[in-house]
Amino acid sequence: MHIAPAKPDDIPALSALLSLLFTQEADFTPDPAAQTEGLRRIISDPQTGIIFAGRIGGEIVAMVNLLFTVSTALGGRVALLEDLVVAPAHRGAGLGGQMIAHALTEARAAGCRRVTLLTDRDNAVARRFYARRGFVESSMLPLRRML
């Protein structure tokens, strides 16, 4: 698999992967128009974040993104890892692990001191997947308010 930053032309394929992901997550439902706009905003502004596309034979089969902010607790740049998804036909081949490893390497290179992610509480498979890659559960509880 070849992993590289996504480009505007990749948005339709990335949005299709997000639709797959959002059918699996408890808090979200697919919304192609919103997904397209979110992808466009990230791809067009490297200060906001970076989306990585994993390709096999030119076809996008996986994606992950990093969104950047600053932690006052750490006094530096940190990232939120979002939207790790692998196309169903390619799952179980280690592509998700490759995407995470790539994202972590890029986060370090971008000066990030921490990477945070969210996953569904009841998704034991995902929680084990992330634990094997060094992620630990935080005592912090995420809260959300829609505006």
N, C-alpha and C positions, 0 to 999 in steps of 0.2 A: 504494500500500500504506500502511496506517495501522499504525504501530508504537506499542505501549503496554505497560506492565508487565502481566504475566500475573496472572490471578486464579485462585482455587481452582476455579472452574467450568471453566477452560481445561485442567485437568490431563489429561482423557482425550485431547484432541486433541494436546496436547504429547507425551504418552506415545507416541502413534501415530507422531509425527515422530521421536522418539528411537528407536523400533524400526526405522525405516528407516535412520537413521544407524548404529545399532549392527550392522546386517547388513553395512555397508561397512567398518567399522573392524576391523583385525586383532586388537586386544586385547579386544574386547567382543562379547557376544552379547545380543540382546534379552531383557529380563526385566521384563515389564510391572509386576509387583508392586513390584520394587525401583525402577523408574523413577518410579512413582506416588509412592512414599514419598520419594524424593529430591526430586521436584518439590514435593511438599507442604511439605517441610522448608524449602526455599529460599523459596517463596512466603510462608510464614508467618513468616519471620524476615529482615527487611530488612538486618540486620547481617551475615547470612551471605552474601547476594547478592541478585541481581535477575534475573528471567527476562523477556525481551522477546518478545512475540508479534507477528508481522506478519500483518495481516488484509487480505484482499481480499473485499469484499462480505460482511463478517462472518465469513468462514471463515478459520481460522488456517492459513496456508500456509508460515510460516517461524518460526523461533525462534533465539534465542541467549541465553546467560546469562553473567553476571559473578559470580564468587565472590570475596569480599574477604578479604584478610589484611594483615599488616604486614611490610614488608621492613626488617630491621635494617641492611642495606647502604645503603638509601636513606633510612632514618629516617622512613618514612611508609607510608601506605596504598598497596597495589597490588592488582591484580585478575588473576584467571585467567579467560580467556575460554574458555568451553566450549560444546559442543553447538550449533554453528552448523549448521542444516539447513534446506533449502528443499524443499518438496514437489516430487516429480519433474515434475509437470505445469507447474510454474512456474519451473523452472530455465532459465538462459540469458537471463533478462529483467532481470538486474541486482539482483534482490532480495537476494541474499547480500551484495553490496556495500553496499546500503542498510542491512542489519542490522548489518554491521560498523561503518559510519560512525556509526550511532545508538549502538551500544554504546560506541564510543570517546568520543563526545561525553558520554555519561552517566558514563563512568569519570572523565573530566576533572572533570566537575561534582561527582562524589563525592570529589574530592581524591586520586584515584589518580595515582601518579607513574610507573607502568609497567603494561602489560598483557602477560601471557604466555599463550601457547596451545601446545597440542600437536597435531600432525597425524601421520598415518602417514608413515614415511620414504619409502615407495615411491609415495606419492600426489603425483606431479609436478604435476598440475592444481591441487590444493589449495595446494601450496607456492608455485606461481606466483601464484595468487589472493592469498595473504597477502602475498607480496613486493610485489605492486603496491599494496598498502595500507600499506606501510612497515614490515612485520614483517621482521626479519632473524634468520637462524639464530644460535643461541647456541652458544658453545663448551661450555656445560654439557650434560651427558648425563643425561636423566631416568632414574631408577632407581625401581623399585616393589617393594614387598613386601606381599603380601596378609596380612591378619590375621584 
